[in-house]
Amino acid sequence: MKIRQFLDQIEDQIRDRVTKDLPVDRWELLDYLSNEVRVLSGKFRFNWAASILRPARKTTADEREYLLPENFGLNFIPGGDQSEDFTVTLSDGTNESPLRFISSERFYAMNLEAESAGRPSQYTIITDPISSRKKIVLSTIPDSNSDSNYGVNGMYVPTDWSFESHDLMLPVPNNSDLLEQRILMRVFENRDQQRFAIHAQMAQSSMNHLLLQVAQSKRHRFIPRLSKDGWRNSYKVVR
């Protein structure tokens, strides 16, 4: 379903039956949708919120630090049962292998000056003091990989969301209910307290159901398939 169709359904519910007027316009509904997805993805770790790091960050020989996207969150998302098992890989153009995350304290405690250039195997995340953007820092320091360099791939949860009517809906479980109820709740928040309370209760019920689904599926983890040409929201299920 496209967002345009989703918002059409919401407009049908909020349109005045007599005057046919709408209490909010389409642009406000898009803002509500963006804000609600931002709230959901910021409070909880959901697979549907993950975004592929595309295009891959290409390394440069003897360069250790690389800026990440401006909307990069706190870190890449976990891809396994261990807290340090993040979904970050390094591609040399032929093969792809995982990069291991280590804390910045442990990273900078290593003897980085003594490293010889080669294929990176570890990384950490820092904040650039000048731009305030996140950076990925690699160890071993990259070599030229026979002049083709390396590509860093990963999945992260964006810190901001902005939708257009022609975009596809995110694959949020029960999105036609959860997001719909949260948006309707916002529409009536300062306009109709009775309808606001009804949709707030329904939104909470949908949220509880979603969290229950997440808890029940913990043993069936979704691990993003990563490649230099991988698409966002491509998963494999492992037990």
Sequence and secondary structure as in RCSB ss.txt:
>XXXX:A:sequence
MKIRQFLDQIEDQIRDRVTKDLPVDRWELLDYLSNEVRVLSGKFRFNWAASILRPARKTTADEREYLLPENFGLN
FIPGGDQSEDFTVTLSDGTNESPLRFISSERFYAMNLEAESAGRPSQYTIITDPISSRKKIVLSTIPDSNSDSNY
GVNGMYVPTDWSFESHDLMLPVPNNSDLLEQRILMRVFENRDQQRFAIHAQMAQSSMNHLLLQVAQSKRHRFIPR
LSKDGWRNSYKVVR
>XXXX:A:secstr
 BHHHHHHHHHHHHS TTT   SS HHHHHHHHHHHHHHHHHHS  GGG EE  S EE  TT  EEE  TT  SS
B B SSSTT BSEEEE SS EEE EE  HHHHHTS GGG  SB   EEEEEE TTT  EEEEEES B  TTTT  
EEEEEE  S     TTSB    TTHHHHHHHHHHHHHHTTT HHHHHHHHHHHHHHHHHHHHHHHHTTTSEEEE 
  TT  TT EEEE 
